[in-house]
Amino acid sequence: MKVLVLNSGSSSLKYQVIDMETEEMLVKGYFERIGQQNSFLTHKVNGIKHKFEKYVKDHEQALKVIFSRLMSDSYGVIKSLEELGGIGHRVVQGGEKYSKPVLITEEVIEEIKKCSDLAPLHNPAAILGIEACKKIAPNIPMVAVFDTAFHQTISKERYMYPIPYEYYKKYGIRKYGAHGTSHQYVANRVAEIIGKDIKELKIVNCHLGQGASVCAIQNGKSVETSMGLTPLGGIPMGTRSGDLDPSVVTYIMKKENLTAQEMENILNKQSGVFGISEVSVDFRDIENEALAGGNKANLALDVYHYLTAAYVAKCAVAMGGIDVLTFTAGVGEKGPISRKAICNQLQFFGVKIDETKNDFKGEEREISAEDSKVRIFVVPTNEELMIARETAKNVP
């Protein structure tokens, strides 16, 4: 079976086709700036990247172009759409209703729409991709794979907020988490590497990218995570604040006479390491500025490393210990400076990094010192493969 994996943004479409017999990625691509005059598609097949500049007004048109490339003699990997056994859609928020991937029906689409307030940047975009597929490939079964589903095993005392209970009953306000497919993939992969049953391990995974979260995985299940009601919560990120004293929000709103939307924009797009450093959203730029003596860049990294390490400790408390610490995603996979700084603050847990082993980027590797009580790994994430696996399991 071949599975198409789609990750829809408000003006973008990422895709991969994966052969489930071998779990080999056959092709990957990214349609950017949908709806803009300078929209273009990057399509990579057989190790060669091809760029096509083409205006498309919406996701439906973009998907038609993508399908034409997938079936072309020059750039294709399938002869017809009938070769696709299913289409897997990444959906960020599934609320409390979905604790596992589901076959997409009209009812599921309506539920995804209902959850849009909890993921306003992501769920409406996922709907655009789903609706486009319905029109162009109505006979191919589709599966929704939710970022939040993996965290539905977190116990109530850990996902409830200490605010009036009525807001949970009325609006579903609670911790949901995100990056579930990444945390699940990395946890299973590191168990394979170590050669142990995942049910015997206490794993803390640090998914560190522009969006970032930390997750405690015990017996193969999520028992604690840093992101909250929305992907804004938890540790600081590229432009997102992470957790704050709630009065910080209301105080700034009063002082600056801001609307809720304006404040939300500041917290989502102007905060995090960018907000403190005032340099860039790219950690490489911030690291370079810090090495050059930039005080705010150094401060931004110090805050980021401290709060990430603190959440790793919180995850260890949730499990009563920690056996394995993993790093993944852009910064986690390619940021030896951040990995070292975070691990050094966890030495009291017996976490000890080998600086020589840690001096690399983007590979699967163990980086713990010989005498470390906790094994430390870098495991490149593969959310698309996880989505493809779940799609294959759930199509008729």
Backbone hydrogen bonds, N-H to C=O, Kabsch-Sander energy under -0.5 kcal/mol:
donor,donor_aa,acceptor,acceptor_aa,energy
2,K,83,E,-0.9
3,V,18,I,-2.5
4,L,86,G,-2.2
5,V,3,V,-0.5
5,V,16,Q,-3.1
6,L,4,L,-0.5
6,L,88,G,-3.1
7,N,14,K,-2.4
9,G,12,S,-2.5
12,S,9,G,-0.6
13,L,31,F,-2.0
14,K,7,N,-2.5
15,Y,29,G,-2.4
16,Q,5,V,-1.6
17,V,27,V,-2.1
18,I,3,V,-2.6
19,D,24,E,-2.7
20,M,1,M,-3.1
20,M,18,I,-0.8
22,T,19,D,-0.7
23,E,19,D,-2.4
24,E,19,D,-1.1
26,L,17,V,-3.1
26,L,24,E,-0.6
27,V,17,V,-1.1
28,K,44,K,-2.0
29,G,15,Y,-2.4
30,Y,42,T,-2.4
31,F,13,L,-3.1
32,E,30,Y,-0.6
32,E,40,F,-2.8
34,I,11,S,-2.8
35,G,56,V,-2.5
36,Q,33,R,-2.2
39,S,36,Q,-1.4
40,F,32,E,-1.6
41,L,52,F,-3.1
42,T,30,Y,-2.1
43,H,41,L,-0.5
43,H,50,H,-3.1
44,K,28,K,-3.3
45,V,43,H,-0.5
45,V,48,I,-2.3
46,N,26,L,-0.6
48,I,45,V,-2.1
50,H,43,H,-2.7
52,F,41,L,-3.1
54,K,39,S,-1.3
54,K,52,F,-0.7
62,A,58,D,-2.1
63,L,59,H,-2.7
64,K,60,E,-1.8
65,V,61,Q,-1.9
66,I,62,A,-2.4
67,F,63,L,-2.8
68,S,64,K,-2.0
69,R,65,V,-1.8
70,L,66,I,-2.4
71,M,67,F,-1.6
72,S,69,R,-0.9
76,G,72,S,-1.5
77,V,70,L,-2.4
78,I,70,L,-2.1
83,E,80,S,-1.6
84,L,81,L,-1.9
85,G,2,K,-2.8
85,G,83,E,-0.6
86,G,2,K,-0.8
87,I,141,P,-2.1
88,G,4,L,-2.9
89,H,87,I,-0.5
89,H,143,V,-3.1
90,R,6,L,-2.3
91,V,89,H,-0.6
91,V,145,V,-2.6
94,G,92,V,-0.6
97,K,94,G,-0.5
98,Y,94,G,-1.2
99,S,97,K,-0.6
102,V,144,A,-1.8
104,I,142,M,-3.2
109,I,105,T,-2.3
110,E,106,E,-2.1
111,E,107,E,-1.9
112,I,108,V,-2.4
113,K,109,I,-2.1
114,K,110,E,-2.0
115,C,111,E,-1.3
116,S,113,K,-1.6
117,D,114,K,-0.5
118,L,115,C,-1.5
119,A,115,C,-0.7
119,A,116,S,-0.9
122,H,119,A,-1.3
123,N,119,A,-2.3
126,A,122,H,-2.2
127,I,123,N,-2.1
128,L,124,P,-1.6
129,G,125,A,-1.7
130,I,126,A,-2.4
131,E,127,I,-3.0
132,A,128,L,-1.9
133,C,129,G,-2.0
134,K,130,I,-2.1
135,K,131,E,-1.6
136,I,132,A,-2.2
137,A,133,C,-3.0
140,I,137,A,-1.5
143,V,87,I,-2.6
144,A,102,V,-2.8
145,V,89,H,-2.8
145,V,143,V,-0.6
146,F,144,A,-0.6
147,D,91,V,-2.3
148,T,92,V,-1.1
150,F,146,F,-0.6
151,H,148,T,-1.2
152,Q,149,A,-1.8
153,T,150,F,-0.6
154,I,151,H,-1.8
158,R,155,S,-1.6
159,Y,155,S,-1.1
160,M,156,K,-1.9
163,I,161,Y,-2.4
167,Y,164,P,-1.8
168,Y,164,P,-0.5
168,Y,165,Y,-1.0
169,K,165,Y,-1.9
170,K,166,E,-2.9
171,Y,167,Y,-1.9
172,G,168,Y,-1.5
173,I,167,Y,-1.3
174,R,172,G,-0.7
175,K,159,Y,-3.0
176,Y,228,G,-2.2
177,G,228,G,-1.8
180,G,147,D,-1.0
183,H,179,H,-2.6
184,Q,180,G,-2.5
185,Y,181,T,-2.2
186,V,182,S,-2.7
187,A,183,H,-2.2
188,N,184,Q,-2.1
189,R,185,Y,-2.6
190,V,186,V,-2.9
191,A,187,A,-1.6
192,E,188,N,-1.7
193,I,189,R,-2.3
194,I,190,V,-2.4
195,G,191,A,-1.8
196,K,191,A,-1.9
200,E,197,D,-2.4
201,L,198,I,-1.5
203,I,201,L,-0.6
203,I,217,I,-2.8
204,V,324,V,-2.5
205,N,203,I,-0.5
205,N,215,C,-2.5
206,C,326,T,-2.8
207,H,205,N,-0.7
207,H,213,S,-2.7
208,L,206,C,-1.1
208,L,328,T,-2.4
209,G,207,H,-0.7
209,G,211,G,-1.2
213,S,207,H,-2.3
215,C,205,N,-2.1
216,A,224,E,-2.9
217,I,203,I,-3.4
217,I,215,C,-0.6
218,Q,216,A,-0.6
218,Q,221,K,-2.5
219,N,201,L,-1.5
220,G,198,I,-0.6
221,K,218,Q,-1.8
222,S,150,F,-0.8
223,V,216,A,-2.7
224,E,216,A,-1.0
226,S,214,V,-2.0
228,G,230,T,-1.2
233,G,230,T,-1.5
237,M,240,R,-2.4
238,G,210,Q,-2.1
241,S,267,L,-1.7
242,G,232,L,-1.1
243,D,234,G,-3.4
248,V,245,D,-2.4
249,V,245,D,-0.6
249,V,246,P,-0.7
250,T,246,P,-1.4
251,Y,247,S,-2.5
252,I,248,V,-2.2
253,M,249,V,-2.2
254,K,250,T,-2.1
255,K,251,Y,-2.5
256,E,252,I,-2.9
257,N,253,M,-0.8
258,L,253,M,-1.7
263,M,259,T,-2.3
264,E,260,A,-2.5
265,N,261,Q,-2.0
266,I,262,E,-1.8
267,L,263,M,-2.3
268,N,264,E,-2.1
269,K,265,N,-2.8
270,Q,266,I,-1.7
271,S,239,T,-2.4
273,V,237,M,-2.6
274,F,238,G,-2.1
274,F,271,S,-0.7
275,G,271,S,-2.0
276,I,272,G,-1.7
277,S,273,V,-2.4
278,E,274,F,-2.8
283,F,281,V,-0.6
285,D,282,D,-0.6
286,I,282,D,-1.8
287,E,283,F,-2.7
288,N,284,R,-2.2
289,E,285,D,-2.2
290,A,286,I,-2.5
291,L,287,E,-2.6
292,A,288,N,-1.4
293,G,290,A,-1.7
294,G,289,E,-2.8
295,N,293,G,-0.6
298,N,294,G,-2.3
299,L,295,N,-2.4
300,A,296,K,-2.5
301,L,297,A,-2.0
302,D,298,N,-2.5
303,V,299,L,-2.7
304,Y,300,A,-2.2
305,H,301,L,-2.9
306,Y,302,D,-2.4
307,L,303,V,-2.5
308,T,304,Y,-1.9
309,A,305,H,-2.4
310,A,306,Y,-2.5
311,Y,307,L,-1.6
312,V,308,T,-2.0
313,A,309,A,-2.1
314,K,310,A,-1.9
315,C,311,Y,-2.3
316,A,312,V,-2.0
317,V,313,A,-2.1
318,A,314,K,-2.0
319,M,315,C,-1.2
320,G,316,A,-1.2
321,G,316,A,-2.5
323,D,202,K,-2.8
324,V,202,K,-2.1
325,L,375,R,-2.9
326,T,204,V,-2.7
327,F,377,F,-2.0
328,T,206,C,-2.5
331,V,208,L,-2.0
332,G,208,L,-2.0
332,G,328,T,-0.8
333,E,329,A,-3.6
334,K,330,G,-1.8
335,G,331,V,-1.6
339,R,335,G,-2.5
340,K,336,P,-2.3
341,A,337,I,-2.2
342,I,338,S,-2.5
343,C,339,R,-2.4
344,N,340,K,-2.5
345,Q,341,A,-0.9
345,Q,342,I,-0.6
346,L,343,C,-1.8
347,Q,344,N,-0.8
349,F,346,L,-1.8
350,G,347,Q,-2.0
351,V,346,L,-1.5
352,K,350,G,-0.6
354,D,367,I,-3.1
355,E,353,I,-0.8
358,N,354,D,-2.1
359,D,356,T,-1.1
360,F,358,N,-2.0
362,G,333,E,-3.0
365,R,363,E,-0.7
365,R,378,V,-2.0
367,I,376,I,-2.6
368,S,376,I,-0.9
369,A,352,K,-3.0
372,S,369,A,-1.8
373,K,350,G,-2.4
374,V,350,G,-1.2
375,R,323,D,-2.3
377,F,325,L,-2.5
378,V,365,R,-3.0
379,V,327,F,-2.3
379,V,377,F,-0.5
386,M,382,N,-1.8
387,I,383,E,-2.6
388,A,384,E,-2.6
389,R,385,L,-2.7
390,E,386,M,-2.2
391,T,387,I,-2.3
392,A,388,A,-2.7
393,K,389,R,-1.8
394,N,390,E,-1.3
395,V,391,T,-1.4
